[in-house]
Structure formats: structure tokens, C-alpha cells
Amino acid sequence: MLVVMARIKERIGVVGTGRMGANMARRLKDCGVTVAAVFDARARVARRLAAELGGGCEAPRKLARVTALSDIVLTVVSDDAAMEGIFARNGDSLLCGADGRLFINCATVSAEVHQRVELRVTGVGASVLEACMASSIPQARDGSLYLMCGGTQAAYQRARPLLRLLGKTVRHIGGTGDAARLKLIVNMIMIANTAALAEGLALSEAAGLDLTMAREVFAETGAASRVLVTDGEDMQRREHDCYFSAEHAAKDVGLAVRMARKARLKLPVAVAAQRQYERMKRAGLGDLDKSGVSELTFCGRSKGLPR
């Protein structure tokens, strides 16, 4: 893991310390950045991370305290409702005492929520940038994320030195909401590719073909894809350790389908992929990696699972 020592003097807070947020905090700590506060709805998780990071890092019980301790706050929360909650207009919120702060929102949520949050944040004298991540847990830890940013140029320029410690590519996409829209499209394509790969491998096995050989052929032909590299062997071996959960896959492709409907577009492939991942959730497989969709397609694996 390449560690670049930073000259960033601003104090950093991290809200949402799941697999992605925690590894981003660890990466920043390794780079010499002051991680002053970490917060999670699961307080015990945040306390463990704060103890691990050391250096006076706190795990406050209140969001307002995160804002008070930080100059820049990174947020990595689960969905639209969680994002609305941490930026609530009333009660405990990151907006309390936020004048001059910069919020960098990294979660995959709808463009509309990013836009509503921007109005709230600028209304209290702070600034905001969306920095959508097209990568996974190992990249968060080693600083090689692909980050798509949306917001003002001023917010982007302030955030860029910090984001360059987290990402190998940091790209300004456009205004607030634009990065979120593109991220959803990226994930929609990835998720549909994953479902298609599962079907291709299942059909190969049913046809009596060697799956390792089939994957090698896929890689050298028009069947090649990034998910073939990340998920193909896992599907074959039934190893579905979670890097991008089936539950998140269902959420993200669902948001993309909703966006398409607003644009009066029909996306039957995306809808079919959404149905597969919703079926995984109903089967209690939502915590598996997205590669677990293969459990629905291979002969003999899906017996007893809900349709």
C-alpha cells in the first residue's frame, strides 16, 4: 500500500464508519491527516475505530460534536433517508454550527437528496461536494478509489487535496447531482453485467463445460468485463465474501430504474437485474456479495429459494 504523507492541516470528521468509511479514515490516518472524529449509528463501531485511530480521535454521541471538531466532514451513509437524517434541519445534525465547514458526501444516494442537502448546507454558511465512489473496500484502504465529484468549483478545489489521498482518479463531473446520476448509471451497468455473467457461467456448467476454461474464453472475447475479473471465480467457487452487497446492488439499480422512469425510458435489462437482487434479499442473501446472484442461476443451488 502506497502511503503519501499529506500537508493537510484541516481536521477531518467521518460519519458512517462501515467498511468503506472506516477504511477511508484509516487511509487518511496513515497519510498523516488528523482524523478528529468518527460517528456511526452503531456507537460501538465508532468507538472501536476511534480507539484504533488514536491521536485524540473522538467518537461523539452527537452529530453536532462531529461538526464542532472538524473542518471537513466526510459522510458515507447507507441511503437517502440516512443522508436526510444527518443533515436534518432540526435537532441534532451536522448543520449545527457548520459555518465555514466543507461536507464531502460519498454515499450512493439519489441526485435529488444531494441537491436538497446542498440547499441546507449553503443556507448555514457551509459548502458541500458529492464525491461518489466507483470502487470497493480494498481501494478505500489503499487510496486508489475512483471518485466522481459534483458541486461548485470552489468546493471541488478545497476538497481536491484530501480526495487525492483517497483516490487514484478524482474527476469533477459537473454540478450537484451530476456525479450521483453518473454513479448510478455505472452501478446499473455493473450490476446488470454481474447478473448476466452468473447466467453465462450457469449455462456453461449446465452444458457440461469446464468453468475455468469458460472464464478464460470469456476474458479473451466479447464476453469480457470487469465483473468477470472481480466475480467470475467467486461465482464458480461459491465464495461470496462481501465487497459490494446484494442489498446495495438492489438499492442502486432500483434508483437507476427510478431515474429512467422519470426520463420516460424503459430499461428492461436493468429491471430484470433489479428483480434478481430483490429476490436475493427475499431469500435472506442480501448480505452476500453481488457475486451471490449466481446462487439463483446455477443448477441445484436455488432449490427452496423464493421466486
KAMO-V341357 format. One record per residue. N is the residue number from 1. SS is DSSP state (H for helix, E for strand, - for the rest). PHI is phi in radians with two decimals (none if undefined). NEAR is the number of other C-alpha atoms within 10 Angstrom. Layout:
N:SS:PHI:NEAR, N:SS:PHI:NEAR
//
This chain:
1:-:none:10, 2:-:-1.36:10, 3:-:-1.98:14, 4:-:-1.84:14, 5:-:-1.33:13, 6:-:-1.68:16, 7:-:-1.95:11, 8:-:-1.62:13, 9:-:-1.65:10, 10:-:-1.22:14, 11:-:-1.43:15, 12:E:-2.00:27, 13:E:-1.97:28, 14:E:-2.23:27, 15:E:-1.98:25, 16:-:1.77:24, 17:-:-1.97:23, 18:-:-1.30:19, 19:H:-1.04:17, 20:H:-1.30:22, 21:H:-1.06:25, 22:H:-1.11:25, 23:H:-1.27:21, 24:H:-1.15:27, 25:H:-1.10:29, 26:H:-1.09:19, 27:H:-1.05:23, 28:H:-1.11:26, 29:H:-1.04:20, 30:H:-1.05:19, 31:-:-1.50:19, 32:-:1.51:15, 33:-:-1.46:21, 34:-:-1.39:22, 35:E:-1.63:26, 36:E:-1.50:28, 37:E:-2.67:29, 38:E:-2.28:33, 39:E:-2.44:28, 40:-:-2.59:25, 41:-:-1.03:14, 42:-:-1.61:11, 43:H:-0.99:14, 44:H:-1.10:12, 45:H:-1.09:17, 46:H:-1.14:25, 47:H:-1.11:20, 48:H:-1.10:12, 49:H:-1.17:23, 50:H:-1.04:23, 51:H:-1.12:13, 52:H:-1.13:11, 53:H:-1.24:22, 54:-:1.12:13, 55:-:1.12:12, 56:-:1.44:12, 57:-:-1.09:20, 58:E:-1.80:22, 59:-:-2.12:26, 60:-:-1.13:18, 61:-:-1.50:16, 62:-:-2.09:13, 63:H:-1.10:22, 64:H:-1.02:18, 65:H:-1.21:20, 66:H:-1.03:27, 67:H:-1.07:26, 68:H:-1.10:16, 69:H:-1.49:19, 70:-:-2.14:22, 71:-:-1.71:19, 72:E:-2.23:26, 73:E:-2.08:25, 74:E:-1.62:25, 75:E:-2.07:24, 76:-:-2.41:28, 77:-:-1.87:24, 78:-:-1.44:15, 79:-:-2.84:17, 80:H:-0.98:16, 81:H:-1.10:11, 82:H:-1.13:16, 83:H:-1.13:21, 84:H:-1.04:15, 85:H:-1.17:16, 86:H:-1.29:19, 87:-:-1.95:20, 88:-:-1.12:16, 89:-:-1.26:15, 90:-:-2.19:9, 91:-:1.33:13, 92:-:-1.14:16, 93:-:-2.83:20, 94:-:-1.13:24, 95:-:-1.29:26, 96:-:-1.19:20, 97:-:1.12:15, 98:-:-1.59:24, 99:-:-0.91:16, 100:-:1.49:14, 101:-:-1.37:22, 102:E:-2.06:25, 103:E:-1.87:30, 104:E:-1.99:25, 105:E:-1.75:24, 106:-:-1.86:22, 107:-:-1.29:24, 108:-:-1.53:28, 109:-:-2.27:27, 110:-:-1.24:22, 111:H:-1.06:23, 112:H:-1.10:14, 113:H:-1.18:18, 114:H:-0.98:26, 115:H:-1.20:18, 116:H:-1.15:14, 117:H:-1.10:23, 118:H:-1.02:21, 119:H:-1.08:14, 120:H:-1.17:17, 121:H:-1.17:24, 122:H:-1.15:17, 123:H:-1.17:13, 124:-:-1.90:15, 125:-:1.49:14, 126:-:-1.89:19, 127:E:-2.27:25, 128:E:-2.58:29, 129:E:-2.45:28, 130:E:-1.60:34, 131:E:-2.32:31, 132:E:-1.37:27, 133:E:-1.79:24, 134:-:-1.83:16, 135:-:-2.68:16, 136:-:-2.33:16, 137:H:-1.05:18, 138:H:-1.03:16, 139:H:-1.22:21, 140:H:-1.11:24, 141:H:-1.32:22, 142:H:-1.73:21, 143:-:1.37:25, 144:-:-2.06:20, 145:E:-1.11:25, 146:E:-1.79:22, 147:E:-1.98:25, 148:E:-1.86:23, 149:E:-1.92:32, 150:E:-2.35:28, 151:-:2.59:24, 152:-:-1.27:16, 153:H:-1.10:14, 154:H:-1.10:12, 155:H:-1.14:19, 156:H:-1.10:23, 157:H:-1.16:12, 158:H:-1.20:14, 159:H:-1.36:19, 160:H:-1.01:17, 161:H:-1.02:14, 162:H:-1.21:18, 163:H:-1.14:23, 164:H:-1.19:18, 165:H:-1.35:23, 166:H:-1.74:25, 167:E:-2.26:22, 168:E:-1.34:15, 169:E:-2.26:14, 170:E:-2.20:22, 171:E:-2.20:18, 172:E:-1.49:21, 173:E:-1.56:18, 174:E:2.85:14, 175:-:-1.31:16, 176:-:-1.02:23, 177:-:1.78:24, 178:H:-1.16:19, 179:H:-1.13:28, 180:H:-1.09:28, 181:H:-1.11:20, 182:H:-1.18:17, 183:H:-1.07:25, 184:H:-1.11:25, 185:H:-1.16:19, 186:H:-0.98:15, 187:H:-1.17:18, 188:H:-1.03:25, 189:H:-1.11:16, 190:H:-1.05:18, 191:H:-1.19:25, 192:H:-1.12:20, 193:H:-1.09:21, 194:H:-1.13:26, 195:H:-1.10:25, 196:H:-1.17:19, 197:H:-1.09:25, 198:H:-1.03:24, 199:H:-1.19:17, 200:H:-1.12:20, 201:H:-1.23:25, 202:H:-1.09:21, 203:H:-1.18:16, 204:H:-1.07:17, 205:H:-1.13:16, 206:H:-1.12:11, 207:-:-1.47:9, 208:-:1.44:8, 209:-:-1.56:13, 210:-:-1.24:11, 211:H:-1.24:20, 212:H:-1.10:13, 213:H:-1.08:11, 214:H:-1.07:14, 215:H:-1.12:21, 216:H:-1.12:12, 217:H:-1.17:13, 218:H:-0.92:18, 219:H:-1.14:15, 220:-:-1.83:10, 221:-:-2.32:9, 222:-:-1.17:8, 223:-:-1.47:14, 224:-:-1.16:16, 225:-:-2.84:17, 226:H:-1.10:12, 227:H:-1.22:18, 228:H:-1.06:21, 229:H:-1.21:12, 230:H:-1.42:13, 231:H:-2.12:20, 232:H:-1.03:23, 233:H:-1.15:16, 234:H:-1.09:17, 235:H:-1.11:24, 236:H:-1.13:18, 237:H:-1.56:9, 238:-:1.05:14, 239:-:-1.94:14, 240:-:-2.12:20, 241:-:-1.01:14, 242:-:-1.46:17, 243:-:-1.99:18, 244:-:-2.50:18, 245:E:-1.25:20, 246:H:-1.06:26, 247:H:-1.09:19, 248:H:-1.20:19, 249:H:-1.06:24, 250:H:-1.06:23, 251:H:-1.09:20, 252:H:-1.20:24, 253:H:-1.19:27, 254:H:-1.13:21, 255:H:-1.11:21, 256:H:-1.16:25, 257:H:-1.11:22, 258:H:-1.09:15, 259:H:-1.09:17, 260:H:-1.12:15, 261:H:-1.10:12, 262:H:-1.11:9, 263:-:-1.54:9, 264:-:1.07:9, 265:-:-1.89:11, 266:-:-1.81:11, 267:-:-2.16:12, 268:H:-1.10:10, 269:H:-1.20:15, 270:H:-1.11:21, 271:H:-1.09:17, 272:H:-1.12:14, 273:H:-1.12:24, 274:H:-1.03:25, 275:H:-1.09:16, 276:H:-1.11:22, 277:H:-1.29:28, 278:H:-1.15:20, 279:H:-1.13:20, 280:H:-1.05:25, 281:H:-1.07:17, 282:H:-1.09:13, 283:-:-1.46:15, 284:-:1.35:13, 285:-:-1.87:20, 286:-:-1.12:22, 287:-:-1.48:18, 288:-:-1.25:20, 289:E:-1.10:21, 290:H:-1.00:29, 291:H:-1.06:30, 292:H:-1.14:27, 293:H:-1.04:28, 294:H:-1.11:28, 295:H:-1.16:20, 296:H:-1.55:23, 297:-:-1.98:19, 298:-:-1.21:21, 299:-:-1.02:13, 300:-:1.50:9, 301:-:-1.49:12, 302:-:-1.65:15, 303:-:-1.05:10, 304:-:1.54:8, 305:-:-1.41:14, 306:-:-1.15:12, 307:-:-1.42:11
//
